[in-house]
Amino acid sequence: MTGKARFIFPILMSGVMAFLMTALVTILNLGLPPDFLARWMKAFAIAWPCAALTAFLAIPLARRGTGFIISIIGE
Protein backbone atom coordinates (compact mmCIF):
# COMPACT_ATOMS: atom_id res chain seq x y z
CA MET A 1 0.00 0.00 0.00
CA THR A 2 1.40 3.36 -0.96
CA GLY A 3 0.65 7.05 -0.72
CA LYS A 4 -2.43 8.23 1.09
CA ALA A 5 -3.86 4.71 1.23
CA ARG A 6 -1.26 3.81 3.91
CA PHE A 7 -2.92 6.33 6.22
CA ILE A 8 -6.57 5.99 5.18
CA PHE A 9 -6.73 2.17 5.43
CA PRO A 10 -5.78 1.87 9.13
CA ILE A 11 -8.12 4.70 10.10
CA LEU A 12 -11.10 3.16 8.30
CA MET A 13 -10.34 -0.40 9.39
CA SER A 14 -9.89 0.62 13.03
CA GLY A 15 -13.14 2.61 12.84
CA VAL A 16 -15.11 -0.41 11.68
CA MET A 17 -13.50 -2.67 14.27
CA ALA A 18 -13.97 -0.18 17.13
CA PHE A 19 -17.59 0.45 16.09
CA LEU A 20 -18.50 -3.23 16.13
CA MET A 21 -16.48 -4.18 19.21
CA THR A 22 -17.75 -1.30 21.34
CA ALA A 23 -21.32 -2.23 20.37
CA LEU A 24 -20.75 -5.85 21.39
CA VAL A 25 -19.00 -5.05 24.67
CA THR A 26 -21.57 -2.40 25.58
CA ILE A 27 -24.44 -4.83 24.96
CA LEU A 28 -22.71 -7.59 26.92
CA ASN A 29 -22.02 -5.30 29.88
CA LEU A 30 -25.23 -3.27 29.99
CA GLY A 31 -27.89 -5.02 27.95
CA LEU A 32 -30.10 -2.48 26.16
CA PRO A 33 -30.82 0.32 28.64
CA PRO A 34 -32.62 3.49 27.47
CA ASP A 35 -29.31 5.36 27.17
CA PHE A 36 -27.58 2.53 25.27
CA LEU A 37 -26.80 4.63 22.19
CA ALA A 38 -25.21 7.44 24.22
CA ARG A 39 -23.06 4.99 26.19
CA TRP A 40 -22.04 3.13 23.04
CA MET A 41 -21.05 6.33 21.23
CA LYS A 42 -19.03 7.47 24.24
CA ALA A 43 -17.16 4.15 24.25
CA PHE A 44 -16.66 4.37 20.49
CA ALA A 45 -15.32 7.94 20.69
CA ILE A 46 -12.66 6.75 23.14
CA ALA A 47 -11.90 3.44 21.41
CA TRP A 48 -11.50 4.62 17.81
CA PRO A 49 -8.47 6.88 18.30
CA CYS A 50 -6.83 4.19 20.43
CA ALA A 51 -7.56 1.56 17.78
CA ALA A 52 -6.26 3.80 14.99
CA LEU A 53 -2.95 4.40 16.77
CA THR A 54 -2.65 0.69 17.44
CA ALA A 55 -3.39 -0.11 13.78
CA PHE A 56 -0.58 2.16 12.61
CA LEU A 57 1.80 0.13 14.75
CA ALA A 58 0.26 -3.31 14.21
CA ILE A 59 -0.25 -3.35 10.43
CA PRO A 60 3.47 -3.26 9.54
CA LEU A 61 4.19 -5.95 12.14
CA ALA A 62 1.33 -8.08 10.84
CA ARG A 63 2.62 -7.73 7.26
CA ARG A 64 6.11 -8.83 8.29
CA GLY A 65 4.69 -11.69 10.36
CA THR A 66 2.51 -12.81 7.48
CA GLY A 67 5.48 -12.73 5.10
CA PHE A 68 7.53 -14.75 7.56
CA ILE A 69 4.83 -17.40 8.01
CA ILE A 70 4.24 -17.64 4.26
CA SER A 71 7.99 -18.08 3.68
CA ILE A 72 7.94 -21.02 6.11
CA ILE A 73 4.80 -22.78 4.89
CA GLY A 74 4.97 -21.71 1.23
CA GLU A 75 2.24 -20.17 -0.92
PDB file with SEQRES, HELIX, SHEET and CRYST1 records, atoms N, CA, C and O in Angstrom:
SEQRES   1 A   75  MET THR GLY LYS ALA ARG PHE ILE PHE PRO ILE LEU MET          
SEQRES   2 A   75  SER GLY VAL MET ALA PHE LEU MET THR ALA LEU VAL THR          
SEQRES   3 A   75  ILE LEU ASN LEU GLY LEU PRO PRO ASP PHE LEU ALA ARG          
SEQRES   4 A   75  TRP MET LYS ALA PHE ALA ILE ALA TRP PRO CYS ALA ALA          
SEQRES   5 A   75  LEU THR ALA PHE LEU ALA ILE PRO LEU ALA ARG ARG GLY          
SEQRES   6 A   75  THR GLY PHE ILE ILE SER ILE ILE GLY GLU                      
HELIX    1 AA1 ALA A    5  LEU A   30  1                                  26    
HELIX    2 AA2 PHE A   36  ILE A   73  1                                  38    
CRYST1    1.000    1.000    1.000  90.00  90.00  90.00 P 1           1          
ATOM      1  N   MET A   1       0.851  -1.167   0.000  1.00  0.00           N  
ATOM      2  CA  MET A   1       0.000   0.000   0.000  1.00  0.00           C  
ATOM      3  C   MET A   1       0.902   1.237   0.000  1.00  0.00           C  
ATOM      4  O   MET A   1       1.880   1.316   0.743  1.00  0.00           O  
ATOM      5  N   THR A   2       0.552   2.176  -0.835  1.00  0.00           N  
ATOM      6  CA  THR A   2       1.401   3.358  -0.959  1.00  0.00           C  
ATOM      7  C   THR A   2       0.582   4.639  -0.841  1.00  0.00           C  
ATOM      8  O   THR A   2      -0.649   4.617  -0.856  1.00  0.00           O  
ATOM      9  N   GLY A   3       1.289   5.736  -0.724  1.00  0.00           N  
ATOM     10  CA  GLY A   3       0.654   7.047  -0.717  1.00  0.00           C  
ATOM     11  C   GLY A   3      -0.337   7.226   0.408  1.00  0.00           C  
ATOM     12  O   GLY A   3      -0.129   6.757   1.527  1.00  0.00           O  
ATOM     13  N   LYS A   4      -1.405   7.905   0.094  1.00  0.00           N  
ATOM     14  CA  LYS A   4      -2.428   8.232   1.090  1.00  0.00           C  
ATOM     15  C   LYS A   4      -3.137   6.994   1.621  1.00  0.00           C  
ATOM     16  O   LYS A   4      -3.639   6.996   2.745  1.00  0.00           O  
ATOM     17  N   ALA A   5      -3.179   5.943   0.817  1.00  0.00           N  
ATOM     18  CA  ALA A   5      -3.860   4.708   1.235  1.00  0.00           C  
ATOM     19  C   ALA A   5      -3.242   4.128   2.498  1.00  0.00           C  
ATOM     20  O   ALA A   5      -3.944   3.503   3.294  1.00  0.00           O  
ATOM     21  N   ARG A   6      -1.931   4.324   2.698  1.00  0.00           N  
ATOM     22  CA  ARG A   6      -1.264   3.811   3.911  1.00  0.00           C  
ATOM     23  C   ARG A   6      -1.850   4.415   5.166  1.00  0.00           C  
ATOM     24  O   ARG A   6      -1.833   3.787   6.225  1.00  0.00           O  
ATOM     25  N   PHE A   7      -2.374   5.640   5.062  1.00  0.00           N  
ATOM     26  CA  PHE A   7      -2.925   6.326   6.218  1.00  0.00           C  
ATOM     27  C   PHE A   7      -4.438   6.152   6.325  1.00  0.00           C  
ATOM     28  O   PHE A   7      -4.983   6.068   7.426  1.00  0.00           O  
ATOM     29  N   ILE A   8      -5.109   6.099   5.184  1.00  0.00           N  
ATOM     30  CA  ILE A   8      -6.570   5.986   5.182  1.00  0.00           C  
ATOM     31  C   ILE A   8      -7.013   4.593   5.617  1.00  0.00           C  
ATOM     32  O   ILE A   8      -7.956   4.462   6.397  1.00  0.00           O  
ATOM     33  N   PHE A   9      -6.339   3.545   5.118  1.00  0.00           N  
ATOM     34  CA  PHE A   9      -6.729   2.173   5.431  1.00  0.00           C  
ATOM     35  C   PHE A   9      -6.772   1.891   6.934  1.00  0.00           C  
ATOM     36  O   PHE A   9      -7.793   1.399   7.415  1.00  0.00           O  
ATOM     37  N   PRO A  10      -5.710   2.179   7.700  1.00  0.00           N  
ATOM     38  CA  PRO A  10      -5.781   1.875   9.135  1.00  0.00           C  
ATOM     39  C   PRO A  10      -6.852   2.675   9.879  1.00  0.00           C  
ATOM     40  O   PRO A  10      -7.447   2.183  10.839  1.00  0.00           O  
ATOM     41  N   ILE A  11      -7.091   3.897   9.437  1.00  0.00           N  
ATOM     42  CA  ILE A  11      -8.116   4.701  10.099  1.00  0.00           C  
ATOM     43  C   ILE A  11      -9.501   4.113   9.857  1.00  0.00           C  
ATOM     44  O   ILE A  11     -10.297   3.986  10.787  1.00  0.00           O  
ATOM     45  N   LEU A  12      -9.790   3.754   8.606  1.00  0.00           N  
ATOM     46  CA  LEU A  12     -11.100   3.162   8.297  1.00  0.00           C  
ATOM     47  C   LEU A  12     -11.262   1.784   8.932  1.00  0.00           C  
ATOM     48  O   LEU A  12     -12.311   1.485   9.502  1.00  0.00           O  
ATOM     49  N   MET A  13     -10.246   0.953   8.839  1.00  0.00           N  
ATOM     50  CA  MET A  13     -10.335  -0.395   9.394  1.00  0.00           C  
ATOM     51  C   MET A  13     -10.507  -0.344  10.914  1.00  0.00           C  
ATOM     52  O   MET A  13     -11.314  -1.086  11.474  1.00  0.00           O  
ATOM     53  N   SER A  14      -9.758   0.522  11.571  1.00  0.00           N  
ATOM     54  CA  SER A  14      -9.893   0.622  13.026  1.00  0.00           C  
ATOM     55  C   SER A  14     -11.260   1.192  13.407  1.00  0.00           C  
ATOM     56  O   SER A  14     -11.809   0.833  14.449  1.00  0.00           O  
ATOM     57  N   GLY A  15     -11.810   2.071  12.578  1.00  0.00           N  
ATOM     58  CA  GLY A  15     -13.143   2.609  12.838  1.00  0.00           C  
ATOM     59  C   GLY A  15     -14.208   1.530  12.799  1.00  0.00           C  
ATOM     60  O   GLY A  15     -15.075   1.469  13.671  1.00  0.00           O  
ATOM     61  N   VAL A  16     -14.141   0.687  11.793  1.00  0.00           N  
ATOM     62  CA  VAL A  16     -15.110  -0.413  11.680  1.00  0.00           C  
ATOM     63  C   VAL A  16     -14.965  -1.369  12.856  1.00  0.00           C  
ATOM     64  O   VAL A  16     -15.959  -1.766  13.465  1.00  0.00           O  
ATOM     65  N   MET A  17     -13.736  -1.737  13.173  1.00  0.00           N  
ATOM     66  CA  MET A  17     -13.504  -2.668  14.273  1.00  0.00           C  
ATOM     67  C   MET A  17     -13.948  -2.072  15.613  1.00  0.00           C  
ATOM     68  O   MET A  17     -14.610  -2.746  16.402  1.00  0.00           O  
ATOM     69  N   ALA A  18     -13.589  -0.821  15.869  1.00  0.00           N  
ATOM     70  CA  ALA A  18     -13.970  -0.185  17.131  1.00  0.00           C  
ATOM     71  C   ALA A  18     -15.493  -0.041  17.225  1.00  0.00           C  
ATOM     72  O   ALA A  18     -16.073  -0.235  18.293  1.00  0.00           O  
ATOM     73  N   PHE A  19     -16.134   0.298  16.109  1.00  0.00           N  
ATOM     74  CA  PHE A  19     -17.592   0.454  16.087  1.00  0.00           C  
ATOM     75  C   PHE A  19     -18.278  -0.849  16.481  1.00  0.00           C  
ATOM     76  O   PHE A  19     -19.161  -0.857  17.339  1.00  0.00           O  
ATOM     77  N   LEU A  20     -17.873  -1.939  15.859  1.00  0.00           N  
ATOM     78  CA  LEU A  20     -18.505  -3.233  16.133  1.00  0.00           C  
ATOM     79  C   LEU A  20     -18.158  -3.759  17.518  1.00  0.00           C  
ATOM     80  O   LEU A  20     -19.029  -4.269  18.223  1.00  0.00           O  
ATOM     81  N   MET A  21     -16.904  -3.642  17.911  1.00  0.00           N  
ATOM     82  CA  MET A  21     -16.485  -4.177  19.209  1.00  0.00           C  
ATOM     83  C   MET A  21     -17.077  -3.392  20.370  1.00  0.00           C  
ATOM     84  O   MET A  21     -17.470  -3.987  21.373  1.00  0.00           O  
ATOM     85  N   THR A  22     -17.149  -2.072  20.257  1.00  0.00           N  
ATOM     86  CA  THR A  22     -17.753  -1.303  21.342  1.00  0.00           C  
ATOM     87  C   THR A  22     -19.249  -1.600  21.453  1.00  0.00           C  
ATOM     88  O   THR A  22     -19.803  -1.603  22.553  1.00  0.00           O  
ATOM     89  N   ALA A  23     -19.895  -1.846  20.326  1.00  0.00           N  
ATOM     90  CA  ALA A  23     -21.316  -2.230  20.375  1.00  0.00           C  
ATOM     91  C   ALA A  23     -21.471  -3.555  21.115  1.00  0.00           C  
ATOM     92  O   ALA A  23     -22.323  -3.680  21.995  1.00  0.00           O  
ATOM     93  N   LEU A  24     -20.663  -4.528  20.766  1.00  0.00           N  
ATOM     94  CA  LEU A  24     -20.746  -5.847  21.390  1.00  0.00           C  
ATOM     95  C   LEU A  24     -20.459  -5.768  22.888  1.00  0.00           C  
ATOM     96  O   LEU A  24     -21.222  -6.300  23.694  1.00  0.00           O  
ATOM     97  N   VAL A  25     -19.377  -5.118  23.261  1.00  0.00           N  
ATOM     98  CA  VAL A  25     -19.002  -5.046  24.670  1.00  0.00           C  
ATOM     99  C   VAL A  25     -20.026  -4.247  25.476  1.00  0.00           C  
ATOM    100  O   VAL A  25     -20.326  -4.596  26.617  1.00  0.00           O  
ATOM    101  N   THR A  26     -20.558  -3.186  24.890  1.00  0.00           N  
ATOM    102  CA  THR A  26     -21.572  -2.396  25.584  1.00  0.00           C  
ATOM    103  C   THR A  26     -22.836  -3.224  25.810  1.00  0.00           C  
ATOM    104  O   THR A  26     -23.417  -3.180  26.895  1.00  0.00           O  
ATOM    105  N   ILE A  27     -23.260  -3.966  24.809  1.00  0.00           N  
ATOM    106  CA  ILE A  27     -24.442  -4.833  24.959  1.00  0.00           C  
ATOM    107  C   ILE A  27     -24.186  -5.909  26.000  1.00  0.00           C  
ATOM    108  O   ILE A  27     -25.044  -6.173  26.842  1.00  0.00           O  
ATOM    109  N   LEU A  28     -23.015  -6.533  25.951  1.00  0.00           N  
ATOM    110  CA  LEU A  28     -22.712  -7.592  26.921  1.00  0.00           C  
ATOM    111  C   LEU A  28     -22.670  -7.054  28.347  1.00  0.00           C  
ATOM    112  O   LEU A  28     -23.115  -7.730  29.274  1.00  0.00           O  
ATOM    113  N   ASN A  29     -22.148  -5.862  28.529  1.00  0.00           N  
ATOM    114  CA  ASN A  29     -22.021  -5.301  29.876  1.00  0.00           C  
ATOM    115  C   ASN A  29     -23.300  -4.671  30.401  1.00  0.00           C  
ATOM    116  O   ASN A  29     -23.577  -4.749  31.598  1.00  0.00           O  
ATOM    117  N   LEU A  30     -24.086  -4.047  29.525  1.00  0.00           N  
ATOM    118  CA  LEU A  30     -25.234  -3.266  29.990  1.00  0.00           C  
ATOM    119  C   LEU A  30     -26.589  -3.796  29.548  1.00  0.00           C  
ATOM    120  O   LEU A  30     -27.614  -3.409  30.110  1.00  0.00           O  
ATOM    121  N   GLY A  31     -26.612  -4.664  28.562  1.00  0.00           N  
ATOM    122  CA  GLY A  31     -27.888  -5.019  27.952  1.00  0.00           C  
ATOM    123  C   GLY A  31     -28.309  -3.869  27.043  1.00  0.00           C  
ATOM    124  O   GLY A  31     -27.465  -3.248  26.397  1.00  0.00           O  
ATOM    125  N   LEU A  32     -29.594  -3.586  26.990  1.00  0.00           N  
ATOM    126  CA  LEU A  32     -30.095  -2.483  26.160  1.00  0.00           C  
ATOM    127  C   LEU A  32     -30.863  -1.470  27.011  1.00  0.00           C  
ATOM    128  O   LEU A  32     -32.087  -1.383  26.923  1.00  0.00           O  
ATOM    129  N   PRO A  33     -30.139  -0.704  27.836  1.00  0.00           N  
ATOM    130  CA  PRO A  33     -30.819   0.318  28.636  1.00  0.00           C  
ATOM    131  C   PRO A  33     -31.280   1.475  27.748  1.00  0.00           C  
ATOM    132  O   PRO A  33     -30.869   1.561  26.591  1.00  0.00           O  
ATOM    133  N   PRO A  34     -32.123   2.359  28.268  1.00  0.00           N  
ATOM    134  CA  PRO A  34     -32.620   3.488  27.472  1.00  0.00           C  
ATOM    135  C   PRO A  34     -31.507   4.380  26.913  1.00  0.00           C  
ATOM    136  O   PRO A  34     -31.658   4.950  25.833  1.00  0.00           O  
ATOM    137  N   ASP A  35     -30.405   4.502  27.630  1.00  0.00           N  
ATOM    138  CA  ASP A  35     -29.309   5.359  27.169  1.00  0.00           C  
ATOM    139  C   ASP A  35     -28.195   4.563  26.473  1.00  0.00           C  
ATOM    140  O   ASP A  35     -27.041   4.990  26.437  1.00  0.00           O  
ATOM    141  N   PHE A  36     -28.564   3.401  25.924  1.00  0.00           N  
ATOM    142  CA  PHE A  36     -27.577   2.533  25.266  1.00  0.00           C  
ATOM    143  C   PHE A  36     -26.779   3.265  24.185  1.00  0.00           C  
ATOM    144  O   PHE A  36     -25.551   3.189  24.157  1.00  0.00           O  
ATOM    145  N   LEU A  37     -27.474   3.968  23.305  1.00  0.00           N  
ATOM    146  CA  LEU A  37     -26.805   4.627  22.186  1.00  0.00           C  
ATOM    147  C   LEU A  37     -25.785   5.656  22.682  1.00  0.00           C  
ATOM    148  O   LEU A  37     -24.681   5.732  22.143  1.00  0.00           O  
ATOM    149  N   ALA A  38     -26.133   6.436  23.683  1.00  0.00           N  
ATOM    150  CA  ALA A  38     -25.209   7.440  24.218  1.00  0.00           C  
ATOM    151  C   ALA A  38     -23.984   6.779  24.831  1.00  0.00           C  
ATOM    152  O   ALA A  38     -22.863   7.247  24.633  1.00  0.00           O  
ATOM    153  N   ARG A  39     -24.186   5.697  25.572  1.00  0.00           N  
ATOM    154  CA  ARG A  39     -23.058   4.989  26.190  1.00  0.00           C  
ATOM    155  C   ARG A  39     -22.162   4.343  25.134  1.00  0.00           C  
ATOM    156  O   ARG A  39     -20.936   4.365  25.239  1.00  0.00           O  
ATOM    157  N   TRP A  40     -22.806   3.766  24.110  1.00  0.00           N  
ATOM    158  CA  TRP A  40     -22.040   3.127  23.039  1.00  0.00           C  
ATOM    159  C   TRP A  40     -21.199   4.164  22.305  1.00  0.00           C  
ATOM    160  O   TRP A  40     -20.018   3.933  22.048  1.00  0.00           O  
ATOM    161  N   MET A  41     -21.793   5.300  21.966  1.00  0.00           N  
ATOM    162  CA  MET A  41     -21.055   6.326  21.228  1.00  0.00           C  
ATOM    163  C   MET A  41     -19.914   6.920  22.065  1.00  0.00           C  
ATOM    164  O   MET A  41     -18.874   7.292  21.521  1.00  0.00           O  
ATOM    165  N   LYS A  42     -20.106   7.006  23.372  1.00  0.00           N  
ATOM    166  CA  LYS A  42     -19.028   7.471  24.239  1.00  0.00           C  
ATOM    167  C   LYS A  42     -17.870   6.474  24.217  1.00  0.00           C  
ATOM    168  O   LYS A  42     -16.707   6.865  24.114  1.00  0.00           O  
ATOM    169  N   ALA A  43     -18.195   5.188  24.314  1.00  0.00           N  
ATOM    170  CA  ALA A  43     -17.162   4.150  24.253  1.00  0.00           C  
ATOM    171  C   ALA A  43     -16.461   4.165  22.895  1.00  0.00           C  
ATOM    172  O   ALA A  43     -15.240   4.024  22.819  1.00  0.00           O  
ATOM    173  N   PHE A  44     -17.232   4.336  21.834  1.00  0.00           N  
ATOM    174  CA  PHE A  44     -16.659   4.371  20.487  1.00  0.00           C  
ATOM    175  C   PHE A  44     -15.737   5.567  20.309  1.00  0.00           C  
ATOM    176  O   PHE A  44     -14.669   5.442  19.710  1.00  0.00           O  
ATOM    177  N   ALA A  45     -16.135   6.723  20.822  1.00  0.00           N  
ATOM    178  CA  ALA A  45     -15.317   7.938  20.695  1.00  0.00           C  
ATOM    179  C   ALA A  45     -13.965   7.789  21.390  1.00  0.00           C  
ATOM    180  O   ALA A  45     -12.976   8.386  20.965  1.00  0.00           O  
ATOM    181  N   ILE A  46     -13.925   7.005  22.439  1.00  0.00           N  
ATOM    182  CA  ILE A  46     -12.658   6.748  23.136  1.00  0.00           C  
ATOM    183  C   ILE A  46     -11.871   5.652  22.426  1.00  0.00           C  
ATOM    184  O   ILE A  46     -10.651   5.747  22.289  1.00  0.00           O  
ATOM    185  N   ALA A  47     -12.568   4.612  21.976  1.00  0.00           N  
ATOM    186  CA  ALA A  47     -11.901   3.438  21.407  1.00  0.00           C  
ATOM    187  C   ALA A  47     -11.300   3.685  20.023  1.00  0.00           C  
ATOM    188  O   ALA A  47     -10.225   3.168  19.720  1.00  0.00           O  
ATOM    189  N   TRP A  48     -11.977   4.467  19.181  1.00  0.00           N  
ATOM    190  CA  TRP A  48     -11.495   4.620  17.805  1.00  0.00           C  
ATOM    191  C   TRP A  48     -10.109   5.239  17.727  1.00  0.00           C  
ATOM    192  O   TRP A  48      -9.256   4.683  17.035  1.00  0.00           O  
ATOM    193  N   PRO A  49      -9.833   6.342  18.385  1.00  0.00           N  
ATOM    194  CA  PRO A  49      -8.465   6.879  18.296  1.00  0.00           C  
ATOM    195  C   PRO A  49      -7.415   5.898  18.823  1.00  0.00           C  
ATOM    196  O   PRO A  49      -6.320   5.791  18.269  1.00  0.00           O  
ATOM    197  N   CYS A  50      -7.758   5.187  19.891  1.00  0.00           N  
ATOM    198  CA  CYS A  50      -6.827   4.185  20.428  1.00  0.00           C  
ATOM    199  C   CYS A  50      -6.597   3.072  19.410  1.00  0.00           C  
ATOM    200  O   CYS A  50      -5.464   2.638  19.201  1.00  0.00           O  
ATOM    201  N   ALA A  51      -7.668   2.615  18.784  1.00  0.00           N  
ATOM    202  CA  ALA A  51      -7.562   1.561  17.782  1.00  0.00           C  
ATOM    203  C   ALA A  51      -6.778   2.033  16.561  1.00  0.00           C  
ATOM    204  O   ALA A  51      -5.998   1.268  15.993  1.00  0.00           O  
ATOM    205  N   ALA A  52      -6.975   3.278  16.155  1.00  0.00           N  
ATOM    206  CA  ALA A  52      -6.256   3.803  14.991  1.00  0.00           C  
ATOM    207  C   ALA A  52      -4.758   3.864  15.261  1.00  0.00           C  
ATOM    208  O   ALA A  52      -3.958   3.463  14.415  1.00  0.00           O  
ATOM    209  N   LEU A  53      -4.377   4.359  16.423  1.00  0.00           N  
ATOM    210  CA  LEU A  53      -2.950   4.399  16.766  1.00  0.00           C  
ATOM    211  C   LEU A  53      -2.358   2.997  16.818  1.00  0.00           C  
ATOM    212  O   LEU A  53      -1.242   2.767  16.351  1.00  0.00           O  
ATOM    213  N   THR A  54      -3.104   2.074  17.381  1.00  0.00           N  
ATOM    214  CA  THR A  54      -2.645   0.689  17.441  1.00  0.00           C  
ATOM    215  C   THR A  54      -2.508   0.106  16.045  1.00  0.00           C  
ATOM    216  O   THR A  54      -1.555  -0.624  15.774  1.00  0.00           O  
ATOM    217  N   ALA A  55      -3.440   0.413  15.156  1.00  0.00           N  
ATOM    218  CA  ALA A  55      -3.389  -0.108  13.784  1.00  0.00           C  
ATOM    219  C   ALA A  55      -2.144   0.380  13.059  1.00  0.00           C  
ATOM    220  O   ALA A  55      -1.515  -0.382  12.324  1.00  0.00           O  
ATOM    221  N   PHE A  56      -1.784   1.645  13.259  1.00  0.00           N  
ATOM    222  CA  PHE A  56      -0.576   2.162  12.606  1.00  0.00           C  
ATOM    223  C   PHE A  56       0.666   1.389  13.039  1.00  0.00           C  
ATOM    224  O   PHE A  56       1.606   1.228  12.261  1.00  0.00           O  
ATOM    225  N   LEU A  57       0.665   0.920  14.263  1.00  0.00           N  
ATOM    226  CA  LEU A  57       1.798   0.125  14.751  1.00  0.00           C  
ATOM    227  C   LEU A  57       1.671  -1.344  14.357  1.00  0.00           C  
ATOM    228  O   LEU A  57       2.665  -1.983  14.011  1.00  0.00           O  
ATOM    229  N   ALA A  58       0.461  -1.878  14.407  1.00  0.00           N  
ATOM    230  CA  ALA A  58       0.258  -3.310  14.209  1.00  0.00           C  
ATOM    231  C   ALA A  58       0.300  -3.750  12.750  1.00  0.00           C  
ATOM    232  O   ALA A  58       0.771  -4.850  12.459  1.00  0.00           O  
ATOM    233  N   ILE A  59      -0.175  -2.930  11.838  1.00  0.00           N  
ATOM    234  CA  ILE A  59      -0.248  -3.350  10.433  1.00  0.00           C  
ATOM    235  C   ILE A  59       1.126  -3.687   9.868  1.00  0.00           C  
ATOM    236  O   ILE A  59       1.260  -4.733   9.234  1.00  0.00           O  
ATOM    237  N   PRO A  60       2.154  -2.865  10.058  1.00  0.00           N  
ATOM    238  CA  PRO A  60       3.468  -3.264   9.535  1.00  0.00           C  
ATOM    239  C   PRO A  60       3.999  -4.550  10.185  1.00  0.00           C  
ATOM    240  O   PRO A  60       4.620  -5.374   9.513  1.00  0.00           O  
ATOM    241  N   LEU A  61       3.757  -4.718  11.473  1.00  0.00           N  
ATOM    242  CA  LEU A  61       4.186  -5.946  12.141  1.00  0.00           C  
ATOM    243  C   LEU A  61       3.431  -7.157  11.602  1.00  0.00           C  
ATOM    244  O   LEU A  61       4.017  -8.220  11.391  1.00  0.00           O  
ATOM    245  N   ALA A  62       2.137  -6.991  11.383  1.00  0.00           N  
ATOM    246  CA  ALA A  62       1.325  -8.084  10.841  1.00  0.00           C  
ATOM    247  C   ALA A  62       1.770  -8.448   9.423  1.00  0.00           C  
ATOM    248  O   ALA A  62       1.792  -9.626   9.065  1.00  0.00           O  
ATOM    249  N   ARG A  63       2.125  -7.446   8.618  1.00  0.00           N  
ATOM    250  CA  ARG A  63       2.622  -7.731   7.257  1.00  0.00           C  
ATOM    251  C   ARG A  63       3.911  -8.540   7.309  1.00  0.00           C  
ATOM    252  O   ARG A  63       4.067  -9.531   6.595  1.00  0.00           O  
ATOM    253  N   ARG A  64       4.842  -8.100   8.173  1.00  0.00           N  
ATOM    254  CA  ARG A  64       6.105  -8.830   8.292  1.00  0.00           C  
ATOM    255  C   ARG A  64       5.872 -10.242   8.817  1.00  0.00           C  
ATOM    256  O   ARG A  64       6.468 -11.201   8.325  1.00  0.00           O  
ATOM    257  N   GLY A  65       5.003 -10.365   9.816  1.00  0.00           N  
ATOM    258  CA  GLY A  65       4.693 -11.688  10.361  1.00  0.00           C  
ATOM    259  C   GLY A  65       4.048 -12.592   9.333  1.00  0.00           C  
ATOM    260  O   GLY A  65       4.356 -13.782   9.264  1.00  0.00           O  
ATOM    261  N   THR A  66       3.156 -12.032   8.534  1.00  0.00           N  
ATOM    262  CA  THR A  66       2.513 -12.809   7.475  1.00  0.00           C  
ATOM    263  C   THR A  66       3.543 -13.272   6.452  1.00  0.00           C  
ATOM    264  O   THR A  66       3.540 -14.431   6.038  1.00  0.00           O  
ATOM    265  N   GLY A  67       4.421 -12.363   6.048  1.00  0.00           N  
ATOM    266  CA  GLY A  67       5.479 -12.734   5.099  1.00  0.00           C  
ATOM    267  C   GLY A  67       6.371 -13.835   5.644  1.00  0.00           C  
ATOM    268  O   GLY A  67       6.756 -14.750   4.916  1.00  0.00           O  
ATOM    269  N   PHE A  68       6.698 -13.742   6.929  1.00  0.00           N  
ATOM    270  CA  PHE A  68       7.535 -14.754   7.559  1.00  0.00           C  
ATOM    271  C   PHE A  68       6.837 -16.111   7.569  1.00  0.00           C  
ATOM    272  O   PHE A  68       7.444 -17.123   7.220  1.00  0.00           O  
ATOM    273  N   ILE A  69       5.567 -16.138   7.967  1.00  0.00           N  
ATOM    274  CA  ILE A  69       4.827 -17.402   8.006  1.00  0.00           C  
ATOM    275  C   ILE A  69       4.686 -17.995   6.609  1.00  0.00           C  
ATOM    276  O   ILE A  69       4.851 -19.201   6.422  1.00  0.00           O  
ATOM    277  N   ILE A  70       4.381 -17.148   5.630  1.00  0.00           N  
ATOM    278  CA  ILE A  70       4.244 -17.642   4.255  1.00  0.00           C  
ATOM    279  C   ILE A  70       5.578 -18.205   3.763  1.00  0.00           C  
ATOM    280  O   ILE A  70       5.596 -19.218   3.063  1.00  0.00           O  
ATOM    281  N   SER A  71       6.681 -17.570   4.117  1.00  0.00           N  
ATOM    282  CA  SER A  71       7.990 -18.078   3.682  1.00  0.00           C  
ATOM    283  C   SER A  71       8.271 -19.460   4.286  1.00  0.00           C  
ATOM    284  O   SER A  71       8.969 -20.272   3.678  1.00  0.00           O  
ATOM    285  N   ILE A  72       7.733 -19.725   5.473  1.00  0.00           N  
ATOM    286  CA  ILE A  72       7.941 -21.019   6.111  1.00  0.00           C  
ATOM    287  C   ILE A  72       7.034 -22.081   5.501  1.00  0.00           C  
ATOM    288  O   ILE A  72       7.496 -23.171   5.166  1.00  0.00           O  
ATOM    289  N   ILE A  73       5.748 -21.772   5.355  1.00  0.00           N  
ATOM    290  CA  ILE A  73       4.800 -22.777   4.886  1.00  0.00           C  
ATOM    291  C   ILE A  73       4.643 -22.807   3.369  1.00  0.00           C  
ATOM    292  O   ILE A  73       4.101 -23.770   2.826  1.00  0.00           O  
ATOM    293  N   GLY A  74       5.106 -21.776   2.685  1.00  0.00           N  
ATOM    294  CA  GLY A  74       4.968 -21.710   1.232  1.00  0.00           C  
ATOM    295  C   GLY A  74       3.602 -21.203   0.821  1.00  0.00           C  
ATOM    296  O   GLY A  74       2.644 -21.276   1.591  1.00  0.00           O  
ATOM    297  N   GLU A  75       3.516 -20.684  -0.405  1.00  0.00           N  
ATOM    298  CA  GLU A  75       2.237 -20.174  -0.919  1.00  0.00           C  
ATOM    299  C   GLU A  75       1.327 -21.343  -0.964  1.00  0.00           C  
ATOM    300  O   GLU A  75       0.169 -21.209  -1.360  1.00  0.00           O  
TER     301      GLU A  75                                                      
END                                                                             
